[in-house]
Amino acid sequence: MRDDQRFEIERAFDLLPHVVGASWAVTWYRLNEIKKPSREEFRNKVIEYFDLLNPLFDSFSDSSGFKEIIGYINQRRNEEIEKIKNGHSKEIEKRYDRYIDYG
C-alpha cells in the first residue's frame, strides 16, 4: 500500500487515542470527582473509550480493495493500545500528568 493511501488513517491514529480516549477519560474522572486515579486506572479508562471507536475502525467493507487498509487499521489499533498499556504513549502520559496536577 502506498503512503498516500493510508495518510489520513495514520493522522487519525496519531490523534484519536488522546483526543478521544484521554479527553473522555478525563471528563469521566472529573464528573465522578476522582482526582487521583492511578496511571494504570487512567490508561485502562483511555483504552475503554478508545475501544468505543471500534465500529469506525471496522467500517470499511471486507472486499478485496480494502484488505490492505483494514490490515493497517487493525495493526495500528493494536499498536496504540499496547503503547497506552505500557506507558509509551507520550500524549496519554502528558494528559495523565496534567490531570493529576490540575484536576
C-alpha positions as CSV (number, residue, x, y, z in Angstrom):
1,M,0.0,0.0,0.0
2,R,1.3,3.4,-0.9
3,D,1.9,6.0,1.8
4,D,-0.7,8.4,0.3
5,Q,-3.4,5.7,0.6
6,R,-3.0,5.4,4.3
7,F,-2.0,9.0,5.1
8,E,-5.4,10.1,6.6
9,I,-5.7,6.9,8.6
10,E,-2.2,7.5,10.0
11,R,-3.1,11.0,11.1
12,A,-6.3,9.8,12.7
13,F,-4.4,7.2,14.8
14,D,-1.9,9.9,15.7
15,L,-4.8,11.9,17.3
16,L,-7.6,9.6,18.3
17,P,-6.1,8.0,21.4
18,H,-5.5,11.3,23.2
19,V,-8.2,13.4,21.6
20,V,-11.0,10.9,22.1
21,G,-9.7,8.3,24.6
22,A,-7.9,10.7,27.1
23,S,-10.5,13.5,26.7
24,W,-13.4,11.3,27.5
25,A,-11.4,9.6,30.3
26,V,-10.6,13.0,31.9
27,T,-14.2,14.1,31.7
28,W,-15.3,10.8,33.3
29,Y,-12.9,11.2,36.2
30,R,-13.9,14.9,36.7
31,L,-17.6,14.1,36.7
32,N,-17.0,11.3,39.2
33,E,-14.8,13.6,41.3
34,I,-11.9,11.1,41.2
35,K,-8.9,13.4,41.5
36,K,-6.0,10.9,41.8
37,P,-6.6,7.8,39.6
38,S,-3.5,5.6,39.3
39,R,-1.7,5.6,36.0
40,E,-3.0,2.1,35.3
41,E,-6.6,3.1,36.0
42,F,-6.2,6.1,33.8
43,R,-4.7,4.1,30.9
44,N,-7.4,1.5,31.2
45,K,-10.1,4.2,31.0
46,V,-8.5,5.7,28.0
47,I,-8.5,2.3,26.3
48,E,-12.1,1.8,27.3
49,Y,-13.1,5.0,25.5
50,F,-10.7,4.4,22.6
51,D,-12.3,0.9,22.1
52,L,-15.7,2.6,21.5
53,L,-14.3,3.6,18.2
54,N,-14.1,0.0,17.0
55,P,-17.2,0.3,14.8
56,L,-15.5,3.1,13.0
57,F,-12.3,1.1,12.6
58,D,-14.4,-1.8,11.3
59,S,-16.4,0.3,8.9
60,F,-14.6,-0.5,5.6
61,S,-16.1,-3.4,3.6
62,D,-14.3,-6.7,3.5
63,S,-13.9,-6.5,-0.2
64,S,-10.5,-7.1,-1.8
65,G,-10.0,-3.4,-2.4
66,F,-9.9,-2.7,1.3
67,K,-7.9,-5.6,2.6
68,E,-4.6,-3.7,2.9
69,I,-6.1,-0.7,4.7
70,I,-8.1,-3.0,7.0
71,G,-4.9,-4.8,7.9
72,Y,-3.2,-1.5,8.6
73,I,-6.1,-0.2,10.7
74,N,-6.0,-3.4,12.8
75,Q,-2.3,-3.2,13.2
76,R,-2.3,0.5,14.3
77,R,-5.2,0.0,16.7
78,N,-3.3,-2.8,18.4
79,E,-0.1,-0.8,18.5
80,E,-1.8,2.2,20.0
81,I,-3.5,0.1,22.7
82,E,-0.1,-1.5,23.6
83,K,1.6,1.9,23.7
84,I,-1.1,3.1,26.1
85,K,-1.0,0.0,28.3
86,N,2.8,0.1,28.5
87,G,3.0,3.9,29.2
88,H,4.7,4.5,25.9
89,S,2.1,6.9,24.5
90,K,3.6,10.3,25.3
91,E,0.4,12.2,24.8
92,I,-1.6,9.9,27.1
93,E,1.1,10.2,29.8
94,K,1.1,14.0,29.4
95,R,-2.7,14.1,29.8
96,Y,-2.5,12.0,32.9
97,D,0.2,14.3,34.4
98,R,-1.9,17.4,33.6
99,Y,-5.0,15.9,35.1
100,I,-3.2,14.9,38.3
101,D,-1.5,18.3,38.6
102,Y,-4.6,20.5,37.7
103,G,-7.6,18.1,38.1
